[in-house]
Amino acid sequence: MKVLNRNTCIWMISIAALGLQASGSVARDNVNCGNLIEDAAGYGPFDYTDPAHNTVDLTRVEKHHFTSDVRLLIRGSTNELPHRDLDYTLRKFPNHHLALDSMARLQRDDGGKLKADIYTTDCYFKRATRFSPSDDIVWLIWGIHLHKSGQFSEAEEKYKTAIRVNPENSQSYYNLGLLYVDMGQKEKAQAAADDAYRLRYPQQGLKRRIARMK
């Protein structure tokens, strides 16, 4: 399962000065998932897909917080661990595609354990879709996270939402097809694959997996 970063056109899936006071150890509201405006603390929230904020603001946040080490979960930028820098990035850019993927991987790798000063994975996705419900990539990444977590029904719902939001994204159909393969639903997998390849999805893995199904 892979995520296409629309801004950099590469395949993925797998400040200190700006807000030190906002990245301290503060318990997060994992019931209502917080307030987007309040959590941005006067700087943001910004839309990751909006070119108006994909220059100075995004560069500034990524330079100081969403470094390559943070994205790969190797180490933090402003702290020893990466979770606070990911949280900071997602408070400034709630629908930051790569940061959402990294946060989801962090919490899956951590066995679902929560640190007191960050939201749950579902909260970050809820906040992202609340902020930008028309961003199909967010729904797709959420679906991939649920798929990898074994929550197949929930993943199907998110993949289908991504398709409703943007029926021209071949990757959503492709991942939906992979899900149906894992669910043992060959006809549905084939239908999703047909749509993905109709839209010129380049990888043939789904086709091969369907061919091996009984």
N, C-alpha and C positions, 0 to 999 in steps of 0.2 A: 504494500500500500504506500503510495507516494503522494506528496502534496506539491502542486505547482505554485510557486511564488510568482504571482502575476507581475510583480514589480521588477524582479530580476531575471525572470524567465529561466530559472534553473530548477531542476528536480530535487526535492528534499523529502524526507520523512523517515528521516534521518538522515545621579550626577552630583557626583559628590556636591558640587557647588549649587546645583539646581534644586536639590530637595533632600538634603541630609536629614533635616528634621522630620521629613515625612517617611523616612525609611527605617525609623526606629522600631523597637519591638512593641507593637500595638496589636492587641487581639482583634482579629477580623470578624465581621458579622457574617457567619456562614449559614445564616437562616435566610436573611433577605439579600445577601450578597452586596451589601453596602450601597453607597451613593456615588455614582460616577463623577459628578461635579465636585463633591466634597473630597473624594479620594484623590482627585487630580491636584488639589491644593493650589489652585490659581495658575497652574501651568498645564493646559490641556482641559479635557481630553481631546485628542486629535484623531482624525480618521487615517488609518494606515494606507488606505487606497486613494486618498485625496492628494493629488500632486502638489497642492498648495502647502501641504505639511510634510511632503516627502523630500524636502530639501533641508533647510536649516534645522527644523525641530527634530526630525527623525535622525539626522546625522548627529545632532547633539546628544540625544538620548542613547543612541546605539554606541557612540564613541565611549561614553562613560559607564554605560550599564549593560547593553546587550552586545558584549564583545563575543568573539569566536569561542573563547573559553566558557563563557556563560551559556551560549547557545548549545555547546557540546556537553554541558554539565560537568566540566572539568573542575572549575573553581569560580568563585565570585569575582566581581570587579571591585566593588566597594566593601565587600565582606568576604570572609573565608569561603562560605558556601554560596551557591548561585541563586538561592531562592528569593532573596530580597531584591536582587537586581532584576530578576524576571518579574517580580511583583511590581517594581517601580516602572519597568517598561510597559507593563499591561495596565497600569493606572494612567499613564500618559497616552498610550495608544491601545485602547481596550481590544481592538481587532487586529493587533499585530500578529500576522499569520505564523511566522517562525517562532515568536516568543510563546504563543499559545501551544504550539507543538512541543517546544522545549519544556514548558510547565507541565504539560500532560505526561511527557516522558519522565520528568523528575518525580512526579507523584506516583506514577506506575512503578518506577524503579524502587521507590521508597516503600513499596508494599502498602500504599494507601495511607501511610501515617501522615498526619498533618502537623505542620509547624504552626505555632500559635499566631505568628505574625503574617500569615498568608491565607488566602481563601482556598477553598477546595477547588479541584479541577473543574467540577461542574459549575461552580460559581464564576470562574473566569470565563467559561463559555457562555453562561447566561448573561453576564455583563457585556460580552462582546456582541451577542445577538440583540441585546437590548439597545446597545449603542448603534449598531449598524445591521439591522435585520436583513438588508438586501445584499450583504456580502456573502456570496455563496461559498467562498473558500472557508469561511469560519464554520459554516454548517458541515462542510466536507471534513475538515480537520476534527471536528467534534465527533462525527461519525466514525472516523478512523480510530480515534481514541477509544470509543465505546466498542468498536469491532475488536481491537486488540485486547480489550479488557474482558472479552467474552460476553458482552451485553448485546446480543445480536438483534433483538427486537428494537431496542433503543437506537442502535446503529442504523438499522433500516429506516427508521423514522427520520433521522438526521440526513442520511443520504438522499432520501426522497425530497426533503425540504430543500436541500442544495439544488436538486434538479428543478424543482418548481421555481426557485429564485432565478436560476440561470439554466435553461434547458439546452444550452449550446456548449456546456462544459463537458467534454468527453470523459474527463477524469472522474466525475461523479458517477457516471454510468459504469465505468470500469470498476471502481471500488464497490459499487452496489453488486456488480456481477461476482466479484470475489467473495462478497459476503454470502450471496446465494449459494456459491460453491461450498463454502464452509457450512452452510445450513442444509446441504444436500438437496437443494431445489434446482434441478438441472434446467428445466424449462425457463424458469425465471432468470437463471444465470445466463442462458443463451439469449434471451430477449434483451437483457442489459448489455451483453457483449455486442449484440447487433447494433445497438444505439451507439456504443462507444466507438466501434470501428466505422460506423457510418460517419461519425464526426472526426474520423482520422486519428484516433488514439494510436500512438506508435508502437506500444509494447504488445507482444503476442502471448504473454504468460497466461492471461485469462483464457484465451482460446485453447491453449494446451491443457490447462487444468480441466476445462469442460470436456475435452476429448477423452480424458481419463476417467470421467464419471460414468457410473453404470446406469 
